[in-house]
Amino acid sequence: MLHYLISRLRRSPIREDAMLKRTETRDGVKNVQFVSFLQQSGFRKRALDRHDKTKRFKKSVAILAIWSFLIACGWIAYESAEALELF
């Protein structure tokens, strides 16, 4: 389970659209005007923001789950020690 949570917290290696971030002329882009039009019109910016918000939400839920699990384990250990102390 810990491996699953760590994999969910890992960031994606691709942060932005690679086609829109090309700056060199010899990159092999065949239709530079079209890419420039997409960049100026804000193509996929809203979808990327929504994707980042979803990733941040999943990360915060995973962190909250980890902390609640650790607090529950600590509480169980404390209660067990207190119960053993009575006997």
N, CA, C and O atoms as CSV, one atom per row, in Angstrom:
chain,resi,resn,atom,element,x,y,z
A,1,MET,N,N,0.818,-1.184,0.000
A,1,MET,CA,C,0.000,0.000,0.000
A,1,MET,C,C,0.866,1.254,0.000
A,1,MET,O,O,0.528,2.249,-0.641
A,2,LEU,N,N,1.981,1.203,0.719
A,2,LEU,CA,C,2.869,2.353,0.755
A,2,LEU,C,C,3.460,2.631,-0.627
A,2,LEU,O,O,3.625,3.787,-1.016
A,3,HIS,N,N,3.775,1.569,-1.363
A,3,HIS,CA,C,4.304,1.739,-2.725
A,3,HIS,C,C,3.266,2.411,-3.630
A,3,HIS,O,O,3.616,3.243,-4.468
A,4,TYR,N,N,1.992,2.049,-3.459
A,4,TYR,CA,C,0.922,2.663,-4.239
A,4,TYR,C,C,0.809,4.154,-3.919
A,4,TYR,O,O,0.684,4.979,-4.824
A,5,LEU,N,N,0.852,4.494,-2.639
A,5,LEU,CA,C,0.733,5.903,-2.259
A,5,LEU,C,C,1.931,6.718,-2.734
A,5,LEU,O,O,1.773,7.868,-3.145
A,6,ILE,N,N,3.119,6.139,-2.683
A,6,ILE,CA,C,4.306,6.849,-3.172
A,6,ILE,C,C,4.207,7.061,-4.676
A,6,ILE,O,O,4.578,8.119,-5.184
A,7,SER,N,N,3.709,6.058,-5.387
A,7,SER,CA,C,3.575,6.217,-6.842
A,7,SER,C,C,2.522,7.263,-7.180
A,7,SER,O,O,2.646,7.932,-8.206
A,8,ARG,N,N,1.487,7.430,-6.355
A,8,ARG,CA,C,0.467,8.448,-6.605
A,8,ARG,C,C,1.011,9.847,-6.326
A,8,ARG,O,O,0.556,10.820,-6.928
A,9,LEU,N,N,1.983,9.956,-5.414
A,9,LEU,CA,C,2.542,11.264,-5.067
A,9,LEU,C,C,3.614,11.714,-6.050
A,9,LEU,O,O,3.963,12.894,-6.092
A,10,ARG,N,N,4.140,10.782,-6.841
A,10,ARG,CA,C,5.206,11.110,-7.775
A,10,ARG,C,C,4.691,12.051,-8.868
A,10,ARG,O,O,3.579,11.878,-9.368
A,11,ARG,N,N,5.479,13.016,-9.225
A,11,ARG,CA,C,5.085,13.973,-10.271
A,11,ARG,C,C,5.302,13.384,-11.647
A,11,ARG,O,O,6.172,12.538,-11.853
A,12,SER,N,N,4.500,13.845,-12.574
A,12,SER,CA,C,4.643,13.423,-13.954
A,12,SER,C,C,5.866,14.099,-14.570
A,12,SER,O,O,6.102,15.279,-14.313
A,13,PRO,N,N,6.655,13.374,-15.382
A,13,PRO,CA,C,7.833,14.008,-15.988
A,13,PRO,C,C,7.467,15.046,-17.049
A,13,PRO,O,O,8.290,15.903,-17.373
A,14,ILE,N,N,6.254,14.986,-17.595
A,14,ILE,CA,C,5.833,15.939,-18.623
A,14,ILE,C,C,4.950,16.982,-17.961
A,14,ILE,O,O,3.827,16.683,-17.555
A,15,ARG,N,N,5.449,18.194,-17.851
A,15,ARG,CA,C,4.711,19.254,-17.175
A,15,ARG,C,C,3.881,20.095,-18.144
A,15,ARG,O,O,2.804,20.566,-17.777
A,16,GLU,N,N,4.360,20.293,-19.372
A,16,GLU,CA,C,3.650,21.122,-20.330
A,16,GLU,C,C,3.641,20.425,-21.677
A,16,GLU,O,O,4.333,19.428,-21.884
A,17,ASP,N,N,2.844,20.967,-22.592
A,17,ASP,CA,C,2.730,20.375,-23.909
A,17,ASP,C,C,4.040,20.584,-24.662
A,17,ASP,O,O,4.462,21.722,-24.866
A,18,ALA,N,N,4.677,19.511,-25.070
A,18,ALA,CA,C,6.000,19.583,-25.692
A,18,ALA,C,C,5.955,20.276,-27.053
A,18,ALA,O,O,6.914,20.950,-27.430
A,19,MET,N,N,4.867,20.123,-27.789
A,19,MET,CA,C,4.785,20.720,-29.120
A,19,MET,C,C,4.740,22.246,-29.042
A,19,MET,O,O,5.289,22.924,-29.911
A,20,LEU,N,N,4.099,22.785,-28.021
A,20,LEU,CA,C,3.974,24.236,-27.908
A,20,LEU,C,C,5.215,24.893,-27.318
A,20,LEU,O,O,5.385,26.104,-27.456
A,21,LYS,N,N,6.081,24.133,-26.668
A,21,LYS,CA,C,7.253,24.702,-26.017
A,21,LYS,C,C,8.520,24.642,-26.865
A,21,LYS,O,O,9.587,25.031,-26.389
A,22,ARG,N,N,8.435,24.175,-28.085
A,22,ARG,CA,C,9.626,24.104,-28.937
A,22,ARG,C,C,10.055,25.508,-29.340
A,22,ARG,O,O,9.221,26.332,-29.717
A,23,THR,N,N,11.363,25.783,-29.260
A,23,THR,CA,C,11.852,27.118,-29.589
A,23,THR,C,C,12.839,27.102,-30.755
A,23,THR,O,O,12.975,28.103,-31.459
A,24,GLU,N,N,13.515,26.004,-30.965
A,24,GLU,CA,C,14.501,25.958,-32.038
A,24,GLU,C,C,13.812,25.775,-33.385
A,24,GLU,O,O,12.747,25.164,-33.475
A,25,THR,N,N,14.442,26.320,-34.439
A,25,THR,CA,C,13.850,26.218,-35.771
A,25,THR,C,C,14.078,24.860,-36.405
A,25,THR,O,O,13.321,24.471,-37.294
A,26,ARG,N,N,15.078,24.137,-35.988
A,26,ARG,CA,C,15.370,22.847,-36.601
A,26,ARG,C,C,14.820,21.676,-35.802
A,26,ARG,O,O,15.345,20.565,-35.878
A,27,ASP,N,N,13.770,21.922,-35.042
A,27,ASP,CA,C,13.163,20.861,-34.252
A,27,ASP,C,C,12.349,19.892,-35.097
A,27,ASP,O,O,12.047,18.789,-34.642
A,28,GLY,N,N,11.999,20.267,-36.280
A,28,GLY,CA,C,11.220,19.382,-37.123
A,28,GLY,C,C,9.740,19.670,-37.123
A,28,GLY,O,O,8.954,18.821,-37.543
A,29,VAL,N,N,9.326,20.858,-36.659
A,29,VAL,CA,C,7.913,21.217,-36.702
A,29,VAL,C,C,7.568,21.569,-38.139
A,29,VAL,O,O,8.193,22.445,-38.737
A,30,LYS,N,N,6.577,20.888,-38.691
A,30,LYS,CA,C,6.268,21.085,-40.105
A,30,LYS,C,C,5.361,22.288,-40.343
A,30,LYS,O,O,5.445,22.918,-41.398
A,31,ASN,N,N,4.506,22.617,-39.398
A,31,ASN,CA,C,3.582,23.718,-39.591
A,31,ASN,C,C,3.740,24.712,-38.442
A,31,ASN,O,O,2.995,24.675,-37.463
A,32,VAL,N,N,4.706,25.583,-38.577
A,32,VAL,CA,C,5.056,26.523,-37.507
A,32,VAL,C,C,3.929,27.517,-37.270
A,32,VAL,O,O,3.670,27.886,-36.124
A,33,GLN,N,N,3.256,27.957,-38.320
A,33,GLN,CA,C,2.171,28.918,-38.150
A,33,GLN,C,C,1.028,28.326,-37.333
A,33,GLN,O,O,0.420,29.017,-36.515
A,34,PHE,N,N,0.741,27.061,-37.554
A,34,PHE,CA,C,-0.337,26.416,-36.813
A,34,PHE,C,C,0.012,26.299,-35.331
A,34,PHE,O,O,-0.832,26.543,-34.468
A,35,VAL,N,N,1.241,25.928,-35.044
A,35,VAL,CA,C,1.675,25.827,-33.655
A,35,VAL,C,C,1.661,27.207,-33.003
A,35,VAL,O,O,1.279,27.337,-31.840
A,36,SER,N,N,2.070,28.226,-33.736
A,36,SER,CA,C,2.043,29.586,-33.212
A,36,SER,C,C,0.602,30.029,-32.940
A,36,SER,O,O,0.328,30.677,-31.930
A,37,PHE,N,N,-0.307,29.679,-33.838
A,37,PHE,CA,C,-1.722,30.002,-33.630
A,37,PHE,C,C,-2.259,29.309,-32.378
A,37,PHE,O,O,-2.978,29.921,-31.588
A,38,LEU,N,N,-1.912,28.037,-32.198
A,38,LEU,CA,C,-2.377,27.308,-31.020
A,38,LEU,C,C,-1.826,27.928,-29.741
A,38,LEU,O,O,-2.528,28.019,-28.734
A,39,GLN,N,N,-0.593,28.345,-29.785
A,39,GLN,CA,C,0.024,28.938,-28.603
A,39,GLN,C,C,-0.621,30.281,-28.265
A,39,GLN,O,O,-0.855,30.575,-27.093
A,40,GLN,N,N,-0.906,31.089,-29.267
A,40,GLN,CA,C,-1.505,32.399,-29.027
A,40,GLN,C,C,-2.959,32.289,-28.599
A,40,GLN,O,O,-3.440,33.113,-27.821
A,41,SER,N,N,-3.663,31.283,-29.097
A,41,SER,CA,C,-5.078,31.143,-28.760
A,41,SER,C,C,-5.293,30.500,-27.399
A,41,SER,O,O,-6.421,30.458,-26.908
A,42,GLY,N,N,-4.229,29.998,-26.784
A,42,GLY,CA,C,-4.359,29.395,-25.461
A,42,GLY,C,C,-4.887,27.982,-25.508
A,42,GLY,O,O,-5.591,27.547,-24.597
A,43,PHE,N,N,-4.555,27.263,-26.556
A,43,PHE,CA,C,-5.017,25.896,-26.732
A,43,PHE,C,C,-4.543,25.004,-25.595
A,43,PHE,O,O,-3.357,24.988,-25.266
A,44,ARG,N,N,-5.468,24.259,-24.995
A,44,ARG,CA,C,-5.233,23.279,-23.943
A,44,ARG,C,C,-4.814,23.883,-22.609
A,44,ARG,O,O,-4.451,23.136,-21.701
A,45,LYS,N,N,-4.847,25.171,-22.457
A,45,LYS,CA,C,-4.441,25.743,-21.174
A,45,LYS,C,C,-5.444,25.408,-20.083
A,45,LYS,O,O,-5.055,25.095,-18.958
A,46,ARG,N,N,-6.729,25.469,-20.403
A,46,ARG,CA,C,-7.724,25.162,-19.390
A,46,ARG,C,C,-7.672,23.698,-18.988
A,46,ARG,O,O,-7.808,23.374,-17.808
A,47,ALA,N,N,-7.479,22.820,-19.942
A,47,ALA,CA,C,-7.425,21.391,-19.637
A,47,ALA,C,C,-6.191,21.070,-18.787
A,47,ALA,O,O,-6.253,20.227,-17.892
A,48,LEU,N,N,-5.067,21.744,-19.071
A,48,LEU,CA,C,-3.871,21.514,-18.267
A,48,LEU,C,C,-4.067,22.003,-16.839
A,48,LEU,O,O,-3.607,21.362,-15.894
A,49,ASP,N,N,-4.753,23.141,-16.675
A,49,ASP,CA,C,-5.016,23.640,-15.335
A,49,ASP,C,C,-5.902,22.676,-14.565
A,49,ASP,O,O,-5.673,22.415,-13.385
A,50,ARG,N,N,-6.919,22.148,-15.244
A,50,ARG,CA,C,-7.809,21.200,-14.588
A,50,ARG,C,C,-7.048,19.928,-14.219
A,50,ARG,O,O,-7.276,19.338,-13.163
A,51,HIS,N,N,-6.149,19.521,-15.100
A,51,HIS,CA,C,-5.331,18.330,-14.830
A,51,HIS,C,C,-4.432,18.568,-13.616
A,51,HIS,O,O,-4.309,17.700,-12.751
A,52,ASP,N,N,-3.813,19.730,-13.554
A,52,ASP,CA,C,-2.951,20.045,-12.405
A,52,ASP,C,C,-3.756,20.129,-11.107
A,52,ASP,O,O,-3.287,19.695,-10.055
A,53,LYS,N,N,-4.969,20.687,-11.182
A,53,LYS,CA,C,-5.813,20.758,-9.991
A,53,LYS,C,C,-6.187,19.355,-9.522
A,53,LYS,O,O,-6.198,19.080,-8.322
A,54,THR,N,N,-6.487,18.485,-10.451
A,54,THR,CA,C,-6.827,17.110,-10.100
A,54,THR,C,C,-5.638,16.408,-9.470
A,54,THR,O,O,-5.793,15.675,-8.493
A,55,LYS,N,N,-4.445,16.628,-10.025
A,55,LYS,CA,C,-3.246,16.014,-9.456
A,55,LYS,C,C,-2.974,16.530,-8.048
A,55,LYS,O,O,-2.619,15.755,-7.160
A,56,ARG,N,N,-3.139,17.839,-7.839
A,56,ARG,CA,C,-2.930,18.405,-6.506
A,56,ARG,C,C,-3.946,17.856,-5.508
A,56,ARG,O,O,-3.604,17.579,-4.359
A,57,PHE,N,N,-5.209,17.698,-5.952
A,57,PHE,CA,C,-6.241,17.158,-5.075
A,57,PHE,C,C,-5.925,15.716,-4.690
A,57,PHE,O,O,-6.058,15.340,-3.525
A,58,LYS,N,N,-5.505,14.904,-5.668
A,58,LYS,CA,C,-5.163,13.513,-5.376
A,58,LYS,C,C,-3.968,13.432,-4.428
A,58,LYS,O,O,-3.921,12.569,-3.551
A,59,LYS,N,N,-3.011,14.327,-4.608
A,59,LYS,CA,C,-1.848,14.334,-3.725
A,59,LYS,C,C,-2.254,14.714,-2.310
A,59,LYS,O,O,-1.777,14.106,-1.352
A,60,SER,N,N,-3.126,15.708,-2.160
A,60,SER,CA,C,-3.548,16.111,-0.818
A,60,SER,C,C,-4.385,15.011,-0.157
A,60,SER,O,O,-4.289,14.812,1.054
A,61,VAL,N,N,-5.195,14.301,-0.927
A,61,VAL,CA,C,-5.966,13.189,-0.366
A,61,VAL,C,C,-5.029,12.073,0.072
A,61,VAL,O,O,-5.240,11.469,1.124
A,62,ALA,N,N,-4.000,11.792,-0.714
A,62,ALA,CA,C,-3.038,10.750,-0.341
A,62,ALA,C,C,-2.275,11.131,0.924
A,62,ALA,O,O,-2.060,10.287,1.794
A,63,ILE,N,N,-1.867,12.386,1.032
A,63,ILE,CA,C,-1.156,12.840,2.234
A,63,ILE,C,C,-2.078,12.774,3.447
A,63,ILE,O,O,-1.655,12.366,4.528
A,64,LEU,N,N,-3.337,13.173,3.270
A,64,LEU,CA,C,-4.299,13.088,4.359
A,64,LEU,C,C,-4.514,11.634,4.785
A,64,LEU,O,O,-4.625,11.351,5.978
A,65,ALA,N,N,-4.573,10.722,3.835
A,65,ALA,CA,C,-4.751,9.302,4.156
A,65,ALA,C,C,-3.547,8.760,4.925
A,65,ALA,O,O,-3.706,8.002,5.882
A,66,ILE,N,N,-2.351,9.150,4.507
A,66,ILE,CA,C,-1.145,8.693,5.201
A,66,ILE,C,C,-1.124,9.205,6.638
A,66,ILE,O,O,-0.848,8.442,7.564
A,67,TRP,N,N,-1.415,10.496,6.832
A,67,TRP,CA,C,-1.408,11.065,8.182
A,67,TRP,C,C,-2.484,10.430,9.056
A,67,TRP,O,O,-2.237,10.148,10.229
A,68,SER,N,N,-3.672,10.202,8.503
A,68,SER,CA,C,-4.726,9.584,9.308
A,68,SER,C,C,-4.358,8.147,9.674
A,68,SER,O,O,-4.661,7.699,10.780
A,69,PHE,N,N,-3.714,7.423,8.768
A,69,PHE,CA,C,-3.262,6.067,9.058
A,69,PHE,C,C,-2.213,6.083,10.171
A,69,PHE,O,O,-2.271,5.257,11.083
A,70,LEU,N,N,-1.262,7.006,10.108
A,70,LEU,CA,C,-0.237,7.091,11.143
A,70,LEU,C,C,-0.819,7.480,12.500
A,70,LEU,O,O,-0.399,6.958,13.532
A,71,ILE,N,N,-1.778,8.391,12.496
A,71,ILE,CA,C,-2.420,8.793,13.751
A,71,ILE,C,C,-3.211,7.623,14.325
A,71,ILE,O,O,-3.193,7.401,15.536
A,72,ALA,N,N,-3.905,6.872,13.472
A,72,ALA,CA,C,-4.659,5.707,13.947
A,72,ALA,C,C,-3.723,4.651,14.533
A,72,ALA,O,O,-4.034,4.059,15.566
A,73,CYS,N,N,-2.590,4.410,13.891
A,73,CYS,CA,C,-1.612,3.448,14.425
A,73,CYS,C,C,-1.068,3.913,15.774
A,73,CYS,O,O,-0.909,3.105,16.689
A,74,GLY,N,N,-0.788,5.187,15.900
A,74,GLY,CA,C,-0.312,5.733,17.168
A,74,GLY,C,C,-1.347,5.612,18.263
A,74,GLY,O,O,-1.019,5.295,19.406
A,75,TRP,N,N,-2.609,5.867,17.913
A,75,TRP,CA,C,-3.681,5.761,18.889
A,75,TRP,C,C,-3.856,4.314,19.351
A,75,TRP,O,O,-4.041,4.060,20.541
A,76,ILE,N,N,-3.798,3.371,18.416
A,76,ILE,CA,C,-3.906,1.952,18.770
A,76,ILE,C,C,-2.749,1.534,19.664
A,76,ILE,O,O,-2.948,0.804,20.635
A,77,ALA,N,N,-1.546,1.988,19.348
A,77,ALA,CA,C,-0.392,1.647,20.182
A,77,ALA,C,C,-0.545,2.234,21.583
A,77,ALA,O,O,-0.226,1.569,22.569
A,78,TYR,N,N,-1.023,3.456,21.681
A,78,TYR,CA,C,-1.221,4.098,22.982
A,78,TYR,C,C,-2.269,3.361,23.806
A,78,TYR,O,O,-2.057,3.086,24.987
A,79,GLU,N,N,-3.399,3.040,23.183
A,79,GLU,CA,C,-4.467,2.336,23.887
A,79,GLU,C,C,-4.020,0.933,24.301
A,79,GLU,O,O,-4.376,0.460,25.380
A,80,SER,N,N,-3.241,0.269,23.445
A,80,SER,CA,C,-2.742,-1.069,23.790
A,80,SER,C,C,-1.793,-0.993,24.983
A,80,SER,O,O,-1.863,-1.827,25.886
A,81,ALA,N,N,-0.913,-0.002,24.989
A,81,ALA,CA,C,0.019,0.165,26.112
A,81,ALA,C,C,-0.747,0.492,27.391
A,81,ALA,O,O,-0.388,0.007,28.465
A,82,GLU,N,N,-1.771,1.288,27.292
A,82,GLU,CA,C,-2.578,1.643,28.466
A,82,GLU,C,C,-3.338,0.419,28.981
A,82,GLU,O,O,-3.456,0.234,30.192
A,83,ALA,N,N,-3.858,-0.422,28.071
A,83,ALA,CA,C,-4.583,-1.627,28.478
A,83,ALA,C,C,-3.632,-2.626,29.130
A,83,ALA,O,O,-3.982,-3.268,30.120
A,84,LEU,N,N,-2.425,-2.754,28.570
A,84,LEU,CA,C,-1.457,-3.678,29.161
A,84,LEU,C,C,-0.975,-3.198,30.534
A,84,LEU,O,O,-0.613,-4.000,31.395
A,85,GLU,N,N,-0.979,-1.895,30.717
A,85,GLU,CA,C,-0.547,-1.329,31.982
A,85,GLU,C,C,-1.521,-1.673,33.116
A,85,GLU,O,O,-1.124,-1.801,34.274
A,86,LEU,N,N,-2.799,-1.819,32.761
A,86,LEU,CA,C,-3.809,-2.143,33.782
A,86,LEU,C,C,-3.635,-3.575,34.291
A,86,LEU,O,O,-3.918,-3.851,35.457
A,87,PHE,N,N,-3.176,-4.481,33.440
A,87,PHE,CA,C,-3.011,-5.875,33.837
A,87,PHE,C,C,-1.648,-6.052,34.357
A,87,PHE,O,O,-1.278,-7.156,34.755
